[in-house]
Amino acid sequence: MKNVLKQKEFPSKKDIILYIVTVFISAVLLFVGHKVAYDKSTMFLGGYDDGACSAVVTKIVDIKTEDITIDGTLSGQDKTVVFECLVKSGELKGKTVTAIETISVYDMVPLDEVKVGSRILIVENPDENAEHDYFMHDYNRLTPVWILGLIFIALILIFGKMKGVNTIISLGFTCVAVFAVFVPAVLSAKNIYLWAIITCVYIIAMTLTITNGYSKKTLAAVIGCSSGVIVSGVLTLIFRSYMNLSGITSEDSIYIKEFNVDLHALIFAGIILGSVGAVMDVSVSISSSLKELHDQIETPTFFKLVRSGITIGRDIMGTMANTLVLAYIGCELAGTLLSVVYSSSLTTLFSREQIVEELLQALVGSISILLTIPLTAVVSSALYMEKKTKHKKKERKKYDKDYVEPADEPSLFEKKNNE
């Protein structure tokens, strides 16, 4: 028992070398992918936020208000807040400057009024005749994000220990793969279908290998998950065309089209990238469960393991399907509510492209989960039973080699003659 515990707690030299090699290869692939995909002419072109500096509001100097009337009716007030702030970054770092915040009734998304201590972003006023040289661009929300991220990492390390470290590394590589490889590839007008598939395959293989190591369990999960994602992609291509989707569901879609982005391909990429996490979770759960079952049962068979895998999958599929549906609805909740308000019937509501696209994402993702269950169960059972079969053949060969045929006993007639 002590030896078993030691083996589990301290990985072998071979495992450590393979782990380091996996991390290194993952990093190299990301570096090469980024170099191929990145096009400087389409990244961070800037706009009104050119030269934005972070600052902290130190003093409210003045607040000016102006009544806005439309057709003789008071519709609201425009507000101008003059304040002093200490610049925290950029060329003016350490200096105190005066800036303004303008809150208008015509703003689609008005910012909250600044207060002393507010962390903000300021930019230089392009109007040379303006009374103040700087104005508030937005709130600086990076610090809270970092704090929440550190809390998340700390909890993973506390509860997961070494598995937590693997999770953080794989999650980091996943984020880099999406934001430093896939996104630049899309903006550089490269083949979105190809780069989406490459990104998904990389994420699946990298995540499962780093978190679970090199084993048949990992191989089964990779094959099962990849199969589910392929199904997801094929279904998306079929039904996207059948539903006559244009890919334009918001103002963002219209603006991004100016960069020669194929919106039809973007639907495909969004669906398979959105479903890969849930599909990976299902495939790992089934392959791990069947591995444990195979090791614990005295006489496992291929069909026993497949049946058990499908039974386990039935318990998983309900929650996973709900996860996908609720995730997609939650991301577009405001748009969904607006679609409901401006629809006269269920027919018109479920014919709106925005609603249909969300349903397509949820349904295709759920179907891929359902098909991943039997696929992973079959692949896992075949791989695990192959080991058992080889072991039995080896034992049989050893038995045949050591077997000595017993000598024939003399008959009663022979015994009497010998006497």
Buried (B, 14 or more C-beta within 10 A) or exposed (E): EEEEEEEEEEBEEEEEEBBEEBBEEBBEBBEEBBEBBBEEEBEEEEEEEEEBBBBBBEEBEEEEEEEBEEEEEEEBEBBBBBBBBBBBEEEBEEEEBBBBBBBBBEEEEEBEEBEEEBBBBBBBBEEEEEEBBBBBBEBBEEEEEEEEEEEEBEEBBEEBEEEBBBBBBBBBBBEBBEEBBBBBBBBBEBEBBEBBBBBBBBBBBBBBBBBBBBBBBBBBBBBBBBBBBBBBBEBBBEBBEEBEBEBBBEEEBEEBBEEEBBBBBBBBBBBBBBBBBBBBBBBBBBBBBBBEBBEEEEEBEBEBBBEBBBEBBEEBBEEBBEBBBEBBBEEBEEBBEEBEEEBEEEEEBEEBBBBBBBBBBBBBBBBBBBBBBBBBBBBBBBBBBEEBEEEEEEEEEEEEEEEEEEEEEEEEEEEEEEE
